[in-house]
Amino acid sequence: MKPIIRLLVISICLLSISIASGQINVGSRLENKVNDRINNKIDKGIDKGLDGVENGVKSDDNSAKTQSEETQTANQSNDEGAGQQDVKPDGKQDKPGMQTYSKYDFVPGAKVLFYDDFSEAAVGDFPANWNTNTSGEVVTTNLFPGNWFKMIGEGSVALDEGLNLPDNYTIEFDVISHPSGKDNENANFGFYLYSASNPKDLNEGGAVPGKVGIKMEFGYRSSYSAYDETGYTLEGTKDEAAMIPDNVYRLSFWVQKTRLRVYLNQDKIFDLPKVMTAGYQYNMMRFELWDAGEPMITNFRVAAGLPDMRNKLITEGKLVSYGIYFDVNKDVVKPESYGTLKGIADVLKENPAVRVKIVGYTDSDGADAANLDLSKRRGASVKSELVKNFGIDASRLESDGMGETKPVAPNDTPVNKAMNRRVEFIKL
């Protein structure tokens, strides 16, 4: 019998005995005396029983709490190894906080070259900016907001026109690697960067496309295989960098000439200094699909060049940042903004006399008044993060928002809208 149940039974027995005893027919004085003593014992018995029940409940709560903390600790350990978000026992994720990204050094490129969140594609259609020799469609999910591009079957999916990539650029996208409920023990998908003779030809080179490139796989593990015209040159695998079905992950790629860094959420899983072959024009970003995969992506963003934060802010007096992220219609700074915020904070710490105004901007989607309010709240959130997580004195910072006013590009394409969604830092 469990302690809680045993204590409850004892309490009930004591109460039953007291009721029976209270009915003993004796002289009034003796009766009163007995009743007093019985009542005292009843009170003590009830108190003891209730104390026991309360302690038992607390004990169970502590046990549950301890078990939960152990589970959380185990999940955090897995996260550190695998680059996953905090995963609950039911497979759902908790959104990681800013501090989780404290070693995240990824900084997105300063100039947006391509962006697609599939918001302009009809659900059920294949998105216009992409090409495939298999199948796919834009979908929505009951778990995560926005439109997602679901890739289906076995084959290749790539940008329709390709994209001539500069020496320094970044690529980012959110991905659900594979759905649950399928035979996906070894499910994964490929993401290739390579130099193609004809970007329209998705069959060029077969399993080794183009002239030079790197093949990467993500899902039940992460791996890469670099190649040139002589064959494979470099390979590696990280089994612990895995993805759990029905969970969103952020994949980020940072190319600086021959160097490639790959991040899975907050973790840098590969850092390859000589993997990109010099002297070739990389122009293809391609997803490769196998039967158990069916990855879904959104917020696919390609940007060029590192932002010159120090020169822009201190010398020119204004820094325009595209590396501070928010969810749609939200003002909470997303943790993948850490690298950008840290860079700005470093500049401010190195120049302690400088004061700045932080101004948020939106695109034109939605009502003017709502966008103005959202942009003001976003500016205030960025200020709060710099104060709270990076130790910048609040007196050095002001915040504001301009909504959809002062666009830097027409609000007519996903790329231009992405350029208008920005945060500016203005030297005061």
C-alpha positions in Angstrom: 0.0 0.0 0.0 1.3 3.4 -0.9 2.2 5.8 2.0 -0.4 8.3 1.0 -3.2 5.7 0.9 -2.1 4.2 4.2 -2.2 7.6 6.0 -5.6 8.3 4.6 -6.9 4.9 5.9 -5.4 5.6 9.4 -7.0 9.1 9.5 -10.4 7.6 8.5 -10.1 4.9 11.2 -9.2 7.4 13.9 -12.2 9.5 12.9 -14.5 6.4 13.0 -13.2 5.4 16.5 -13.8 8.9 17.8 -17.3 9.0 16.6 -18.0 5.6 18.2 -16.3 6.7 21.4 -18.3 9.9 21.6 -21.5 7.9 22.0 -20.4 6.1 25.3 -23.1 6.7 28.0 -21.2 7.9 31.2 -21.7 10.7 33.7 -21.7 14.1 32.2 -18.4 15.1 33.8 -16.7 11.9 32.8 -18.3 12.2 29.4 -17.0 15.7 28.9 -13.6 14.7 30.1 -13.5 11.7 27.8 -14.9 13.8 24.9 -12.2 16.5 25.5 -9.5 13.9 25.4 -11.0 12.2 22.4 -11.4 15.5 20.6 -7.7 16.2 21.3 -6.8 12.9 20.0 -9.1 13.3 17.0 -7.4 16.7 16.2 -4.0 15.2 16.6 -4.9 12.2 14.6 -6.4 14.2 11.8 -3.5 16.7 11.8 -1.1 13.9 11.7 -2.9 12.2 8.9 -3.3 15.4 6.9 0.4 16.3 7.5 1.3 12.9 6.2 -0.9 13.3 3.2 0.6 16.7 2.5 4.1 15.5 3.0 3.3 12.6 0.7 2.0 14.9 -2.0 5.1 17.1 -1.6 7.3 14.0 -1.8 5.5 12.9 -5.0 5.8 16.4 -6.4 9.5 16.5 -5.6 9.9 13.0 -7.2 8.0 14.2 -10.3 10.1 17.4 -10.3 13.3 15.4 -9.9 12.3 13.1 -12.7 11.4 16.0 -14.9 14.7 17.7 -14.2 16.6 14.5 -15.0 14.7 14.2 -18.2 15.4 17.8 -19.0 19.1 17.4 -18.2 19.2 14.3 -20.5 17.5 16.3 -23.2 19.9 19.2 -22.8 22.8 16.8 -23.0 21.4 15.4 -26.2 20.9 18.9 -27.5 24.5 19.8 -27.0 25.6 16.8 -29.0 23.0 16.9 -31.7 22.2 20.5 -32.1 18.5 19.9 -31.5 16.1 22.1 -29.7 15.0 21.1 -26.3 12.9 18.0 -26.8 10.2 16.8 -24.4 9.4 13.1 -23.9 6.4 13.4 -26.3 8.8 14.5 -29.0 7.6 18.2 -29.0 10.2 21.0 -28.8 10.6 23.9 -26.4 11.9 26.9 -28.2 15.6 27.5 -27.2 16.4 30.7 -25.3 19.0 33.3 -26.3 21.5 31.9 -23.8 21.4 28.5 -25.5 23.1 30.2 -28.4 25.9 31.7 -26.4 28.6 30.0 -28.5 26.7 30.7 -31.8 29.0 32.7 -34.0 27.0 32.6 -37.2 26.3 36.1 -38.7 24.1 36.3 -41.8 25.2 38.0 -44.9 24.5 41.7 -45.3 22.9 41.8 -48.8 19.9 39.6 -49.5 20.3 37.7 -52.8 17.3 35.4 -52.5 14.5 34.8 -50.1 11.4 32.5 -50.2 9.0 31.8 -47.4 6.4 30.4 -49.9 3.8 32.9 -48.7 3.0 33.9 -52.3 2.4 30.4 -53.5 -1.0 28.8 -53.2 -1.3 25.8 -50.9 -1.1 22.7 -53.0 1.0 24.3 -55.8 4.6 23.8 -56.6 6.5 27.1 -55.9 7.3 29.2 -58.9 11.0 29.9 -58.1 11.9 26.2 -57.9 12.5 23.3 -60.3 12.3 19.5 -59.8 12.5 16.2 -61.5 10.3 14.6 -58.8 7.4 16.4 -57.0 6.5 18.8 -54.2 3.8 21.2 -53.0 3.3 24.1 -50.6 1.6 23.0 -47.4 0.6 24.2 -44.0 0.9 22.2 -40.8 -1.1 22.0 -37.5 2.2 22.3 -35.5 4.1 25.2 -37.0 2.9 28.5 -38.6 3.4 29.7 -42.2 3.7 28.0 -45.5 6.1 25.1 -46.0 7.5 23.6 -49.2 7.2 19.8 -48.9 9.4 17.8 -51.3 8.0 14.5 -52.3 9.4 11.3 -54.0 13.0 10.5 -55.1 14.9 13.1 -57.1 16.2 16.6 -57.0 14.8 20.1 -56.1 16.7 23.3 -56.9 16.3 27.0 -57.6 14.8 27.3 -61.1 17.5 29.7 -62.4 20.4 28.7 -60.1 22.2 31.6 -58.4 25.8 32.8 -59.0 27.3 32.8 -55.6 30.0 35.2 -54.5 33.1 34.3 -52.5 31.5 35.1 -49.2 27.8 34.2 -48.6 25.4 32.6 -46.2 22.5 30.2 -46.7 19.8 29.6 -44.1 16.5 27.8 -43.9 14.1 26.1 -41.4 13.5 22.5 -42.1 11.4 19.6 -40.8 13.6 16.8 -41.9 11.0 14.0 -42.2 7.5 13.2 -41.0 6.8 10.6 -38.3 4.7 7.6 -39.0 6.8 6.4 -41.9 9.7 3.9 -42.2 12.2 6.6 -41.4 14.8 5.0 -39.1 17.4 5.9 -41.6 15.6 8.9 -43.2 17.6 11.8 -44.5 17.9 14.3 -47.3 20.7 15.8 -49.2 21.7 19.4 -49.7 24.4 20.1 -52.3 26.5 23.2 -53.2 28.2 22.8 -56.6 29.4 24.4 -59.8 27.1 23.4 -62.7 27.6 23.8 -66.4 23.8 24.1 -66.9 21.8 25.0 -63.8 18.6 23.9 -65.6 19.8 20.3 -65.9 19.0 18.6 -62.6 20.4 15.3 -63.9 23.9 16.7 -64.6 26.5 14.4 -63.1 23.9 12.1 -61.4 24.9 11.4 -57.8 28.0 13.6 -58.3 26.6 16.7 -59.9 28.5 19.5 -61.6 32.3 19.9 -61.9 33.1 20.5 -58.2 31.0 20.7 -55.1 30.0 19.3 -51.7 27.2 16.8 -50.9 25.8 17.0 -47.4 23.1 14.8 -45.8 20.9 15.6 -42.8 18.3 13.6 -40.9 19.2 10.5 -38.8 22.8 11.8 -38.9 24.8 14.6 -40.6 27.6 14.0 -43.1 29.5 15.6 -46.1 31.4 14.4 -49.1 33.4 17.0 -51.1 34.6 16.3 -54.6 36.4 17.9 -57.6 37.1 16.7 -61.1 39.5 14.0 -59.7 37.0 12.4 -57.4 36.1 12.7 -53.7 38.5 14.8 -51.7 37.1 15.0 -48.2 34.5 13.2 -46.2 33.1 13.2 -42.7 30.1 12.1 -40.5 28.6 13.2 -37.3 26.1 10.6 -36.1 25.0 12.6 -33.0 23.9 15.6 -35.1 20.5 14.1 -35.8 17.0 15.4 -36.4 13.8 14.1 -34.7 10.7 13.7 -36.9 8.1 16.5 -36.8 10.5 19.0 -35.2 11.8 22.2 -36.8 15.5 22.8 -37.2 17.5 25.7 -38.4 20.3 24.9 -40.9 22.8 27.6 -41.6 25.8 27.6 -44.0 28.6 30.2 -44.1 31.0 30.2 -47.0 34.1 32.4 -46.9 36.1 31.6 -50.1 37.3 28.0 -49.5 36.0 27.7 -45.9 32.5 26.2 -45.1 30.9 26.3 -41.7 27.7 24.3 -41.1 25.3 24.9 -38.1 22.4 22.8 -36.9 20.4 25.1 -34.7 23.0 26.6 -32.3 25.7 24.1 -32.9 28.5 24.3 -35.4 28.7 20.7 -36.7 31.3 21.2 -39.4 34.1 23.7 -40.0 36.0 22.9 -43.1 38.7 25.4 -44.0 39.6 24.1 -47.5 36.5 22.3 -48.7 35.3 24.7 -51.4 37.4 24.5 -54.5 38.9 27.8 -55.6 38.5 29.1 -59.1 35.0 27.8 -59.8 31.7 29.6 -59.9 29.4 27.9 -57.5 25.9 28.4 -58.8 23.7 25.5 -57.6 22.0 24.8 -54.3 20.1 21.5 -54.6 18.1 19.2 -52.4 18.3 15.5 -53.0 15.5 13.3 -51.9 15.2 9.7 -51.0 12.0 7.7 -50.4 11.8 8.0 -46.6 12.6 11.7 -46.5 10.0 14.2 -47.6 11.6 17.3 -46.0 9.7 20.5 -45.6 11.5 23.9 -45.7 10.6 27.6 -45.3 12.4 30.9 -44.8 15.1 30.0 -47.4 17.5 32.9 -47.4 20.7 33.5 -49.3 22.8 36.6 -48.5 26.2 38.0 -49.6 29.1 39.4 -47.6 29.7 39.9 -43.9 28.2 43.1 -42.4 30.9 45.6 -41.6 29.4 46.5 -38.2 32.1 48.6 -36.8 32.6 50.8 -39.9 28.9 51.2 -40.6 28.0 52.2 -37.1 31.0 54.1 -35.9 32.2 55.7 -39.2 29.1 56.0 -41.3 26.7 56.4 -38.4 24.1 53.8 -39.4 24.1 50.0 -39.5 21.3 48.2 -41.3 20.9 44.7 -40.0 19.1 41.7 -41.6 20.4 39.3 -39.0 17.9 39.9 -36.3 15.0 37.6 -36.6 11.4 37.5 -35.4 8.5 35.2 -36.0 5.7 36.5 -38.1 3.7 39.2 -36.3 5.8 38.7 -33.1 8.2 41.0 -31.3 10.3 38.3 -29.5 13.9 38.2 -30.8 14.7 34.7 -32.1 17.8 33.0 -30.6 19.5 32.6 -34.0 20.0 36.4 -33.9 22.7 35.8 -31.2 25.7 36.1 -33.5 24.5 39.4 -34.9 23.6 40.9 -31.6 26.9 39.9 -30.1 28.7 41.6 -32.9 26.8 44.8 -32.4 27.3 44.6 -28.6 31.1 44.1 -29.1 31.2 47.3 -31.2 29.3 49.2 -28.5 31.6 47.9 -25.7 34.7 49.0 -27.7 33.2 52.5 -28.1 31.7 53.2 -24.7 30.8 56.8 -25.5 28.6 55.9 -28.4 24.8 56.0 -28.0 22.5 54.5 -30.6 18.8 54.5 -31.5 17.4 51.1 -32.5 14.6 51.4 -35.2 12.5 48.5 -36.4 10.9 48.3 -39.8 8.3 45.9 -41.4 7.2 45.1 -44.9 3.8 46.3 -46.1 1.8 43.2 -45.4 -1.0 43.9 -42.9 -2.5 47.1 -41.6 -0.4 50.3 -41.3 -1.2 50.9 -37.6 -0.4 47.3 -36.7 2.9 47.3 -38.5 3.9 50.6 -36.8 3.1 49.1 -33.4 4.9 45.9 -34.2 8.0 47.7 -35.4 8.1 49.8 -32.2 7.8 46.6 -30.1 10.6 44.9 -32.1 12.9 47.9 -31.6 12.2 47.8 -27.8 12.9 44.0 -27.8 16.3 44.4 -29.4 17.2 47.0 -26.9 16.1 44.7 -24.1 18.2 41.9 -25.4 21.3 44.1 -25.6 20.8 45.2 -22.1 19.8 41.9 -20.6 22.0 39.4 -22.4 25.0 41.5 -23.5 25.4 44.0 -20.7 24.9 47.2 -22.6 23.9 50.2 -20.4 20.3 51.0 -21.1 21.0 54.7 -21.0 23.1 54.3 -24.2 20.1 53.0 -26.1 16.9 54.4 -27.5 14.3 52.4 -29.5 11.6 53.3 -32.0 9.8 51.8 -35.0 8.8 53.1 -38.4 6.5 50.3 -39.5 6.3 50.0 -43.3 7.4 53.5 -44.0 10.7 54.3 -45.7 11.0 51.0 -47.6 14.3 50.3 -49.2 12.7 48.2 -52.0 9.2 47.8 -53.5 7.0 45.4 -51.5 6.4 43.3 -54.5 8.4 40.1 -54.1 9.5 37.9 -51.2 13.1 39.1 -51.7 12.2 42.8 -51.5 9.9 42.3 -48.6 12.8 40.6 -46.8 14.9 43.6 -47.4 12.3 45.9 -45.9 12.1 43.8 -42.7 15.1 45.1 -41.0 16.5 46.7 -37.8 18.6 49.9 -38.1 21.1 51.1 -35.6 21.6 54.9 -35.8 24.5 56.6 -34.0 23.3 59.5 -31.9 
